[in-house]
Amino acid sequence: MSAANARGRPRAPQRAAILLAFTFIVAAVTVASAAANAAVQFRDGWMRPAEAGDPTAEAYVDVEADAAVTIVAVRTGIAERVELVAPPAPSRPPGATWRIAPGQTLRFARKGNVLKLHRVTRTAATGDTVEVTFTFEDAAGRRFDARAPIVVRGVRPPAPH
């Protein structure tokens, strides 16, 4: 038995070579997986309290990416749907996409771009954290999700008259 011991197991040098090859494969898969998704960061996510049954609520957050990405969908567990709303502006025609250039920050803020939650299904009280999931598409057409923590703060806005 030249390369294996009496039980058919590889000798120590061969086991080391197999382990090293396996380590390189795992590392390559990990790097490829990390490269497939751009790094997205969320900052200053917040919203006012909302009660189950409210027709709408608004959430705000800053979104930054290290590569060019486009927001293609947004969802949360506390509303039936989330709409990306931009204030009317000549520089942003209706139906424009939500692209983020590398290093650029896309701000969702009061009186600006807004995440509009439609048909609130679960109460979000002051101090709660609501998870909002963004689906992005990179330049190669690959889609991936990233979750933004949205802190509920302040007081409930008055009902419209």
Backbone torsions as a table, in degrees:
resi	resn	phi	psi	omega
1	MET	NA	111.0	-173.2
2	SER	-86.4	-53.7	-171.9
3	ALA	-98.7	-9.3	-177.9
4	ALA	-130.6	159.7	178.1
5	ASN	-81.2	-174.1	-175.2
6	ALA	-61.8	-25.6	-179.1
7	ARG	-89.0	0.4	179.4
8	GLY	85.2	11.7	179.6
9	ARG	-92.2	144.1	178.2
10	PRO	-62.1	147.7	176.7
11	ARG	-71.6	169.2	-175.1
12	ALA	-53.0	-47.8	-179.7
13	PRO	-62.3	-36.7	179.4
14	GLN	-71.3	-37.9	176.4
15	ARG	-62.0	-40.6	178.9
16	ALA	-63.8	-41.4	179.5
17	ALA	-65.3	-40.8	178.4
18	ILE	-64.4	-44.9	179.1
19	LEU	-62.3	-41.6	178.8
20	LEU	-64.0	-43.2	178.9
21	ALA	-63.2	-43.4	178.5
22	PHE	-61.5	-41.7	178.9
23	THR	-61.1	-42.8	178.5
24	PHE	-64.5	-39.2	179.2
25	ILE	-64.5	-46.7	179.0
26	VAL	-61.2	-43.6	179.7
27	ALA	-63.2	-41.4	-179.7
28	ALA	-64.7	-41.5	178.4
29	VAL	-64.8	-41.8	179.3
30	THR	-62.6	-45.6	179.6
31	VAL	-64.5	-42.8	-179.9
32	ALA	-63.5	-40.4	178.7
33	SER	-65.2	-42.7	179.4
34	ALA	-65.6	-37.4	-179.2
35	ALA	-71.1	-25.4	-178.3
36	ALA	-67.6	-28.1	-178.1
37	ASN	-113.2	127.1	174.8
38	ALA	-67.1	150.0	175.7
39	ALA	-79.8	125.0	179.4
40	VAL	-117.0	136.5	178.1
41	GLN	-121.9	143.5	176.4
42	PHE	-117.3	139.9	179.0
43	ARG	-135.4	147.4	170.2
44	ASP	54.8	41.2	177.6
45	GLY	-74.8	129.3	178.6
46	TRP	-156.2	162.6	173.3
47	MET	-155.5	160.8	173.8
48	ARG	-82.3	161.4	177.8
49	PRO	-57.3	148.5	177.7
50	ALA	-141.4	148.1	-179.9
51	GLU	-110.4	147.5	174.5
52	ALA	-53.8	132.8	-178.7
53	GLY	101.2	-16.3	176.3
54	ASP	-60.5	138.7	179.4
55	PRO	-68.0	-35.7	178.8
56	THR	-147.9	162.6	170.5
57	ALA	-151.5	160.5	179.0
58	GLU	-120.4	145.4	175.9
59	ALA	-128.5	152.8	-174.8
60	TYR	-134.9	143.6	178.8
61	VAL	-166.8	151.9	172.0
62	ASP	-96.8	132.9	-178.2
63	VAL	-120.6	128.3	178.5
64	GLU	-132.4	142.5	179.2
65	ALA	-130.7	150.9	179.6
66	ASP	-89.5	-2.6	176.5
67	ALA	-142.9	163.4	179.7
68	ALA	-65.4	125.2	178.2
69	VAL	-140.4	161.6	175.7
70	THR	-126.4	133.1	174.1
71	ILE	-77.1	122.5	-178.7
72	VAL	-110.2	-16.6	178.0
73	ALA	-164.1	155.7	175.1
74	VAL	-142.1	139.1	178.7
75	ARG	-147.0	161.7	177.0
76	THR	-150.6	157.6	179.8
77	GLY	-80.7	-2.6	-177.6
78	ILE	-106.7	3.7	179.3
79	ALA	-146.5	156.0	-179.5
80	GLU	-67.9	-34.7	176.8
81	ARG	-155.7	161.8	177.5
82	VAL	-124.0	131.0	179.1
83	GLU	-111.5	136.3	173.4
84	LEU	-87.8	118.2	-175.8
85	VAL	-119.3	131.4	176.5
86	ALA	-115.3	144.0	175.5
87	PRO	-66.9	151.3	178.3
88	PRO	-59.7	131.6	178.7
89	ALA	-156.2	140.7	179.6
90	PRO	-62.7	-25.7	-178.1
91	SER	-79.9	-10.9	-179.4
92	ARG	-129.2	92.3	-178.9
93	PRO	-66.7	156.0	177.5
94	PRO	-55.6	139.2	179.2
95	GLY	81.8	5.6	179.0
96	ALA	-62.9	150.5	179.6
97	THR	-81.4	165.2	-177.2
98	TRP	-104.2	72.1	-179.6
99	ARG	-86.1	144.8	174.3
100	ILE	-125.0	120.4	177.8
101	ALA	-77.9	157.4	179.4
102	PRO	-54.0	128.3	177.9
103	GLY	79.5	-7.1	179.9
104	GLN	-81.2	148.6	173.9
105	THR	-107.9	127.5	173.0
106	LEU	-100.6	118.7	-174.7
107	ARG	-102.3	128.9	168.2
108	PHE	-106.0	113.9	-173.5
109	ALA	-146.9	162.2	178.5
110	ARG	-56.5	138.0	179.2
111	LYS	64.8	18.9	177.0
112	GLY	-136.5	-143.9	172.2
113	ASN	-61.9	140.8	-174.9
114	VAL	-138.9	144.2	167.5
115	LEU	-93.0	108.3	-176.5
116	LYS	-99.1	115.0	178.9
117	LEU	-88.1	123.8	-178.9
118	HIS	-104.0	135.5	178.4
119	ARG	55.4	77.7	-179.2
120	VAL	-63.8	128.1	-175.8
121	THR	-106.5	-14.7	-178.8
122	ARG	-141.9	137.5	-179.4
123	THR	-66.6	137.6	174.7
124	ALA	-120.1	108.0	-175.3
125	ALA	-98.6	158.3	177.9
126	THR	-51.0	131.4	-179.2
127	GLY	96.9	-18.9	177.2
128	ASP	-71.2	159.0	170.1
129	THR	-118.3	126.1	-179.9
130	VAL	-104.9	132.8	177.5
131	GLU	-90.9	127.5	175.9
132	VAL	-117.6	125.7	-177.4
133	THR	-102.7	123.6	176.4
134	PHE	-99.8	136.4	170.5
135	THR	-105.6	124.9	-178.9
136	PHE	-111.7	157.3	171.4
137	GLU	-127.1	129.6	179.4
138	ASP	-88.4	-179.7	-175.5
139	ALA	-62.6	-24.4	179.7
140	ALA	-88.8	2.3	179.0
141	GLY	86.8	5.6	178.6
142	ARG	-80.5	136.6	178.8
143	ARG	-104.4	145.7	176.4
144	PHE	-153.3	156.6	-179.4
145	ASP	-105.1	149.8	172.8
146	ALA	-141.9	140.8	-175.9
147	ARG	-105.3	132.1	179.0
148	ALA	-108.3	127.3	174.2
149	PRO	-81.3	126.1	-179.8
150	ILE	-114.4	116.2	-178.0
151	VAL	-87.5	131.8	178.0
152	VAL	-86.7	124.5	-178.2
153	ARG	-145.5	163.3	178.0
154	GLY	84.9	-160.6	-179.2
155	VAL	-113.3	158.4	179.9
156	ARG	-64.7	132.3	179.1
157	PRO	-65.4	150.2	178.8
158	PRO	-65.5	150.7	179.0
159	ALA	-67.6	142.4	178.9
160	PRO	-66.9	148.7	-178.8
161	HIS	-88.8	NA	NA
